[in-house]
């Protein structure tokens, strides 16, 4: 009977959606959004962290209608400049990120970046956004991130694969920063917007296991017109153990030392894309179930 075939198709589709690795050992990927979901603001001088953040904020606006931009500016560029330099508020002046992308010694902006983002969300969308992060803090004046402003959702240490996967898989926007050396003045330091992750599920168990290839997809503020992909490795050399990749634009191997994410407050019941898909499958099944016996009755 046709309604039975429709039911089987729905069940198989649901199974493939929820358990992609079991369906054949193919690569498994998660992606928070598409290229057009993000801002395409280009980096202007040493403002990579602020630029990557504003491009992420545009994602929240497009995807979840959370208006973090323009915020203290009038467009993406002026918003980025305000986030970098600082902005005014009725409660007083706000400190910006500043000192980013090797304007100061390595990673000096790790704390100022986090605190400026937290203050920006409090000023422009109070109570609507949840911040999370992992950060390597060696060398900072205050190495305990829990003591930073808005630091209650921070974990100490270089970002892990599990942390990044969890953030991206639930549709959060994430910025990552990376450098080539764990020294006071490395030769390179940069920040991008993380968009997606994937791995080759060779054994088909739906989970990442040692020996399986990992990849990241990101939006680089130095060229925000396209998404870039790189293979990840895990190394104990940088930051007490970190995820590393080859940054092609500078032809250099780098380690990720922080990841900061922003997401809608889930208690506000913002629907996730997967929820829409599952509801859609349920609707198709119910329509098929009700319609097919009806057709058979009409034919009789």
Residue, then its C-alpha position, 0 to 999 in steps of 0.5 A: x500500500x502506498x501509505x506504507x511506502x511513504x511511512x518507510x521513506x519518512x522513517x529512513x529519512x529520519x534515521x539518516x538525518x539523526x544517525x548519518x555515520x551509521x548510514x555508510x561511514x561517509x564524512x559527517x559534518x555540521x555547519x552553523x550557517x551558509x556564507x550568506x548568513x554571515x557578515x562580509x566585512x573585510x579586516x581593516x588593519x589589525x582589527x581581525x578579532x573585532x571584524x570576525x566578531x561583527x561578521x558573527x553578529x550578523x549571523x545571529x541577526x540573519x538567523x535568529x533576529x538578534x540585533x547585535x548589529x549595528x549596535x553602537x554603529x550605523x553599519x557593519x564597518x562603524x560597528x566594528x570600529x566601535x567594538x575595537x575602539x570602545x563606545x559610549x553608553x548612558x552608563x558611561x564609556x565602554x572599553x573596546x577590544x583594542x590591542x588585537x592582532x599583534x598590536x600588543x604582546x601575544x594574546x593581550x586581547x584575549x581578556x579585552x575581547x571577551x569582556x568587550x563582547x560581553x558588554x556589547x551583548x548586555x548593552x544592545x540585546x540584554x538577556x537574549x544571548x549566552x556566551x561560552x568560551x575556551x581560552x588558553x590564558x598563560x601569560x595574562x595578568x589575570x590567568x583565571x578566566x572565571x575572574x574576568x567580567x562575564x567569565x562565568x561561562x569560560x573554560x581555561x585551556x585551548x579549545x577542544x574538538x568536542x567543545x567546538x563541535x557542540x557549539x557549531x552543532x546547535x547553530x552557534x556562531x564561534x570565533x577562533x584565534x590562532x598563532x604560530x608560536x607560544x611566545x611573547x611576540x609570535x610572528x603571526x596572530x589572527x582571528x576568524x569566524x568558525x562556520x563548520x566542522x567535519x570528520x571522515x567517519x571511517x568506522x561508521x559509528x557516528x562519532x569522531x575516533x582517533x585516526x579519522x581526518x578532521x576539518x574546519x570551515x571558516x570565514x576569514x575577515x581578510x577575504x570574507x567573500x568565501x568559506x575556506x577549509x583546512x584539515x585539523x591535527x592535534x598536537x601537544x606542542x602549543x598551548x598545552x595541547x591544541x588543535x592545529x592546521x595550516x593557514x594557507x593565506x600566510x603559508x604557516x602552521x598555527x594552533x588555536x588558542x581560543x574559541x568564543x561563541x554567542x548563541x540565542x538564550x535557549x530558554x527563549x525557545x528560538x527554534x533550531x533548524x533540525x527542529x523544523x526538519x523533524x517537524x516537517x517529517x512528522x507532518x508528511x507522515x501524518x498527512x500521508x496516513x490520513x490521505x491514503x486510506x481516504x483515497x482508497x475509500x473514494x476509489x471503492 
